[in-house]
Amino acid sequence: MKTQYYTATTIDGYIADETNSLDWLFEVEGGDEHPFGEFFAGVGAFAMGATTYEWVLAHENALEEPEKWLSPYGDTPAWIFTHRELPRIPGAKLTFVRGEVAPVHREMVAAAAGKNVWLVGGGELVGSFADAGLLDELFLGVAPATLGSGAPLLPRRLTSKRLTLTSVSRLGQFANLTYRVGPPA
């Protein structure tokens, strides 16, 4: 079982622009070839921050069309980290939480039943898991784009003492990089 951050990023390290748009990602040729289904088959639980969840609600119209959530995620349990009230997607297995990541991580690991835990984003949430020594792997699809500003991939200082490159591959215009993440010093 691993806790993994699987995401797309720009060359300059942003996962969304300053308005939380992913338009830069959807315009990359070959972006729909990514083997998400293969990755998600190994996921038993996942977490995301409120901004990521709100993006899904707005861009997938998941409240009115819950199948937009249920189709890719099924009944896999999700934890949404938030400090505000958010609407619940009908039929989705969601737990809204706040506070420290460690106790929630224990719940997620138990629910995952031997499968991996996926940290969807954003970067600040994933950084909290890294700070607590609860992040095992980074899977980064690096897109041929730069934004100059926006939501950073991982707003933490993680040096090569904590990161070990374990895989490099190419899929269309994406450079896929996998890093093992070591514990904090």
NORNORBEL-V979466 format. One record per pair of residues at least 6 apart in sequence whose ideal C-beta (glycine too) atoms are under 8 Angstrom apart, sorted by the first residue. I is the first residue (numbers start at 1). J is the second residue. Records with the same first field share a line. If there is no record, write none. Layout:
I->J + J
This chain:
1->44 + 109 + 112 + 114 + 115 + 116 + 117
2->116 + 117 + 136 + 137
3->105 + 109 + 116 + 117 + 119 + 129 + 134 + 135 + 136 + 137
4->116 + 117 + 118 + 119 + 135 + 136 + 137 + 138 + 139
5->118 + 119 + 121 + 126 + 129 + 135 + 137 + 138 + 139 + 154
6->39 + 118 + 119 + 120 + 139
7->15 + 120 + 121 + 139 + 140 + 141 + 153
8->15 + 25 + 31 + 140 + 141 + 142 + 143 + 174
9->15 + 140 + 141 + 142 + 143 + 153
10->24 + 142 + 143 + 145 + 146 + 147
11->142 + 143 + 144 + 145 + 146
12->146 + 147 + 148
13->152 + 153 + 154
14->147 + 149 + 150 + 151 + 152 + 153
15->121 + 122 + 123 + 150 + 151 + 152 + 153
16->22 + 55 + 122 + 150 + 151
17->23 + 24 + 147 + 149 + 150 + 151
18->147 + 149 + 150 + 151
20->51 + 55 + 151
22->55 + 59
24->143 + 145 + 147
25->31 + 143 + 145
27->145
28->143 + 144 + 145 + 172 + 173 + 174
29->172 + 173
30->171 + 172 + 173 + 174
31->143 + 172 + 173 + 174
33->171 + 172
34->141 + 171 + 174
35->171
36->72
39->118 + 139
40->72 + 73 + 76 + 118
42->115 + 116
43->76 + 112 + 115 + 116 + 117 + 118
44->76 + 111 + 112 + 113 + 114 + 115 + 116 + 117
45->76 + 77 + 78 + 79 + 108 + 109 + 111 + 112 + 115 + 117 + 118
46->73 + 76 + 77 + 78 + 79 + 108 + 117 + 118 + 119 + 120
47->78 + 79 + 80 + 81 + 104 + 108 + 117 + 118 + 119 + 120 + 125
48->56 + 78 + 79 + 80 + 81 + 119 + 120 + 121 + 122 + 125
49->80 + 81 + 82 + 121 + 122 + 124 + 125
50->80 + 81 + 82 + 83 + 84 + 86
51->122 + 151
52->120 + 121 + 122
53->80 + 82 + 86
54->86
56->62 + 69
57->63 + 86 + 87 + 89
60->68 + 69
61->68
62->68 + 69 + 89 + 92
63->87 + 89 + 90
66->89 + 90 + 91 + 92
69->89 + 91 + 92
70->91 + 92
73->92
75->93
76->93
77->93 + 94 + 95 + 108 + 111
78->92 + 93 + 94 + 95
79->94 + 95 + 96 + 97 + 104 + 107 + 108
80->86 + 94 + 95 + 96 + 97
81->97 + 98 + 101 + 104 + 125
82->96 + 97 + 98
83->98
86->96
88->94 + 96
95->107
97->104
100->132
101->125 + 128 + 129 + 132 + 134
102->132 + 134
105->117 + 129 + 132 + 134
108->117
109->117
119->125 + 126 + 129 + 135
121->151
122->151
123->151 + 152 + 153 + 154 + 155
124->155
126->135 + 154
127->154 + 155 + 156
129->135
130->154 + 156 + 158 + 181 + 184
131->156 + 184
133->183 + 184
135->181
136->180 + 181
137->166 + 178 + 179 + 180 + 181
138->154 + 163 + 177 + 178 + 179 + 181
139->176 + 177 + 178
140->153 + 176 + 177 + 178 + 179
141->171 + 174 + 175 + 176
142->174 + 175 + 176 + 177
143->173 + 174
144->173 + 174
158->181
161->182 + 185
162->181 + 182 + 183 + 184 + 185
163->179 + 180 + 181 + 182
164->179 + 180 + 182
165->177 + 178 + 179
166->178 + 179 + 180
167->176 + 177 + 178
168->175 + 176 + 177 + 178
169->175 + 176
170->176
